[in-house]
Amino acid sequence: MKKLEDNSDLRQVEFEAEISDERHQFAVQYDVLEALSTVSPEGEAVAIFRQHADEIAGMGATALARDPDQEVVVISENDLD
């Protein structure tokens, strides 16, 4: 995962990842980070993202498969198991 950026205005962490030799733009919502970590991501979103990167990657692949034509694939609470 590359270009990790906290977008606190939109309450999401944005990143770029390569899946099947193609680069895709992703965003994981703060609600997902809070559900994974059980703490508020305010001011700590990137650190929480890094702690749960493997889980987020799996959810990102699922979200991408659901709608591969999105410009930015948004990982939301709907993607939590």
LOLO-720964 format. One line per field, with one value per residue (C-alpha): residue in one letter; z, y, x. Coordinates in nm, 2 decimals, always signed. Layout:
N
rest: A:...
pz: Z:...
py: Y:...
px: X:...
***
This chain:
81
rest: M:K:K:L:E:D:N:S:D:L:R:Q:V:E:F:E:A:E:I:S:D:E:R:H:Q:F:A:V:Q:Y:D:V:L:E:A:L:S:T:V:S:P:E:G:E:A:V:A:I:F:R:Q:H:A:D:E:I:A:G:M:G:A:T:A:L:A:R:D:P:D:Q:E:V:V:V:I:S:E:N:D:L:D
pz: +0.00:-0.10:-0.06:+0.28:+0.38:+0.65:+0.51:+0.84:+0.65:+0.49:+0.79:+0.59:+0.52:+0.15:+0.00:-0.33:-0.37:-0.65:-0.72:-1.01:-1.15:-1.16:-0.93:-0.75:-0.52:-0.20:+0.11:+0.44:+0.65:+1.01:+1.12:+0.99:+1.17:+1.49:+1.46:+1.40:+1.69:+1.93:+1.97:+1.80:+1.50:+1.55:+1.52:+1.51:+1.19:+1.00:+1.30:+1.34:+0.96:+0.98:+1.27:+1.07:+0.72:+0.64:+0.73:+0.54:+0.23:+0.24:+0.27:-0.01:-0.25:-0.16:-0.22:-0.55:-0.67:-0.58:-0.80:-1.01:-1.20:-0.91:-0.93:-0.55:-0.38:-0.04:+0.23:+0.46:+0.76:+0.50:+0.43:+0.78:+0.84
py: +0.00:+0.34:+0.71:+0.66:+0.99:+1.08:+1.28:+1.40:+1.62:+1.32:+1.09:+0.84:+0.72:+0.72:+0.49:+0.34:-0.04:-0.28:-0.57:-0.80:-0.57:-0.27:+0.03:+0.13:+0.42:+0.32:+0.49:+0.33:+0.51:+0.61:+0.39:+0.08:+0.18:+0.23:-0.11:-0.28:-0.11:-0.03:+0.33:+0.66:+0.71:+1.09:+1.19:+0.83:+0.71:+0.62:+0.44:+0.23:+0.17:+0.03:-0.20:-0.35:-0.32:-0.70:-0.69:-0.37:-0.52:-0.81:-0.58:-0.36:-0.66:-0.75:-0.39:-0.37:-0.69:-0.56:-0.25:-0.25:+0.07:+0.31:+0.58:+0.55:+0.22:+0.31:+0.05:+0.09:-0.08:-0.30:-0.46:-0.58:-0.95
px: +0.00:+0.13:+0.04:-0.12:-0.30:-0.54:-0.83:-0.99:-1.24:-1.40:-1.32:-1.12:-0.77:-0.69:-0.43:-0.32:-0.27:-0.19:-0.42:-0.37:-0.09:-0.33:-0.31:-0.63:-0.73:-0.89:-1.04:-1.12:-1.38:-1.30:-1.60:-1.42:-1.10:-1.29:-1.47:-1.13:-0.95:-1.23:-1.08:-1.17:-0.93:-0.93:-0.56:-0.45:-0.61:-0.29:-0.14:-0.46:-0.46:-0.11:-0.20:-0.49:-0.34:-0.39:-0.75:-0.81:-0.64:-0.88:-1.18:-1.04:-1.02:-1.38:-1.50:-1.31:-1.47:-1.81:-1.77:-1.44:-1.53:-1.52:-1.26:-1.20:-1.30:-1.45:-1.42:-1.72:-1.88:-2.06:-1.73:-1.68:-1.73
***
